Amino acid sequence: MSRMFLGLAALLAVTGCAAAPASTSGPNPAPAAAATAPAGGVLLADLGFTHAPAGFSVPRTVVIDEAINAGNNVTVVLTHPSGADVADYLRRNLDAMGFTITADGGGSLLFESATHDGAFTVTDGLSALSLRTDRAD
């Protein structure tokens, strides 16, 4: 198994989505107020992620390799742009999206909002973003 795959597998296992279904059935969340992505960004909702937080965006040039769109978990594995570019985009825009960065180092970010916990990490040519709602009380 490649080191790149093992790194992403570790992220997915830590964030609890290694066995998550690719999508879920059932009611979609209530539509949120219209949101606009910042310049150079695209909303996850506009990319078809029905369970993404309203207003959450990524760089417009993203190329998605793998994705999970579940009620309690949205995970996106990206091949483009570079992980460093995505991390820079998130650092510039998370606050406006309603998130606070709680850790930043080694190519990874942890962040949270009132409803979601988020993580972003980079390994070799891939990066991964995870947004979860199943917080421990």
C-alpha positions in Angstrom: 0.0 0.0 0.0 1.4 3.4 -0.9 2.3 5.9 1.8 -0.1 8.4 0.3 -3.0 6.0 0.7 -2.0 5.1 4.2 -1.9 8.8 5.2 -5.4 9.4 3.9 -6.7 6.1 5.3 -5.4 7.3 8.7 -7.2 10.6 8.4 -10.4 8.9 7.4 -10.1 6.5 10.3 -9.4 9.2 12.8 -12.3 11.3 11.6 -14.5 8.3 11.7 -15.4 8.0 8.1 -13.5 5.0 6.9 -16.7 2.9 6.9 -19.2 5.7 6.2 -21.6 5.3 3.2 -21.0 7.3 0.1 -24.4 9.0 0.6 -27.4 8.8 2.8 -31.1 8.7 2.0 -33.8 10.5 3.9 -34.7 14.1 4.3 -32.2 16.7 3.3 -31.5 19.5 5.7 -33.7 22.5 5.5 -32.4 25.0 2.9 -30.3 27.7 4.4 -30.2 31.3 3.4 -28.4 31.9 0.1 -24.7 32.0 0.6 -22.0 33.3 -1.7 -18.5 31.9 -2.0 -15.6 34.4 -1.8 -13.7 35.3 -4.9 -11.9 32.3 -6.3 -14.2 29.9 -4.3 -17.1 27.6 -4.9 -19.6 26.5 -2.3 -19.6 22.8 -1.4 -23.4 22.9 -1.8 -22.9 24.0 -5.4 -20.7 21.0 -5.9 -23.6 18.7 -4.8 -22.8 18.3 -1.1 -26.3 18.4 0.4 -24.9 17.9 4.0 -22.2 20.6 3.9 -22.5 23.6 6.2 -24.2 26.5 4.5 -21.6 28.9 3.1 -18.7 26.5 3.3 -16.4 26.9 0.3 -13.3 25.5 -1.3 -11.1 26.9 -4.1 -13.0 27.0 -7.4 -10.3 25.0 -9.1 -10.8 21.9 -6.9 -10.5 18.4 -8.5 -12.3 15.9 -6.3 -10.9 12.4 -6.1 -13.2 10.8 -3.5 -16.2 12.2 -1.6 -18.6 11.3 1.2 -21.8 13.2 1.6 -23.5 11.8 4.7 -25.8 13.5 7.3 -23.1 13.7 9.9 -20.0 13.7 7.7 -18.8 15.4 4.6 -15.3 14.3 3.5 -13.6 15.5 0.3 -10.3 14.1 -1.0 -8.7 16.5 -3.5 -6.0 16.2 -6.1 -5.9 19.8 -7.1 -5.0 22.5 -6.2 -2.0 21.7 -4.0 -2.7 21.0 -0.4 -0.7 24.2 0.5 -3.0 26.3 -1.7 -6.2 24.8 -0.2 -4.8 25.3 3.3 -4.0 29.0 2.5 -7.6 29.4 1.1 -9.1 27.9 4.3 -6.9 30.1 6.5 -8.1 33.2 4.6 -11.8 32.3 4.6 -12.8 30.0 7.5 -13.6 33.0 9.8 -16.0 34.4 7.2 -17.6 30.9 6.9 -18.3 30.9 10.7 -15.3 28.7 11.7 -12.5 29.2 14.1 -9.1 27.6 13.6 -8.2 25.6 16.7 -4.9 24.1 15.4 -2.6 24.8 12.5 0.6 22.9 11.8 2.4 20.3 9.7 0.1 20.9 6.7 -3.0 20.2 8.8 -5.8 22.4 10.2 -8.4 21.8 12.8 -11.4 24.1 13.0 -14.9 24.4 14.4 -18.2 26.2 14.2 -21.3 26.1 16.4 -22.4 23.0 14.5 -19.4 21.4 12.8 -15.9 20.1 13.6 -13.5 20.3 10.7 -10.2 18.9 9.7 -7.9 19.4 6.7 -4.7 17.5 6.0 -2.2 17.1 3.2 -0.2 14.1 2.1 2.0 13.7 -1.0 -0.3 14.7 -4.0 -3.6 14.6 -2.1 -5.4 16.6 0.5 -8.5 15.8 2.5 -11.2 17.9 4.2 -13.6 16.5 6.7 -16.6 18.2 8.3 -18.5 16.4 11.1 -21.6 17.1 13.2 -21.4 14.1 15.6 -19.7 15.8 18.5 -19.2 14.1 21.8 -21.3 15.8 24.5 
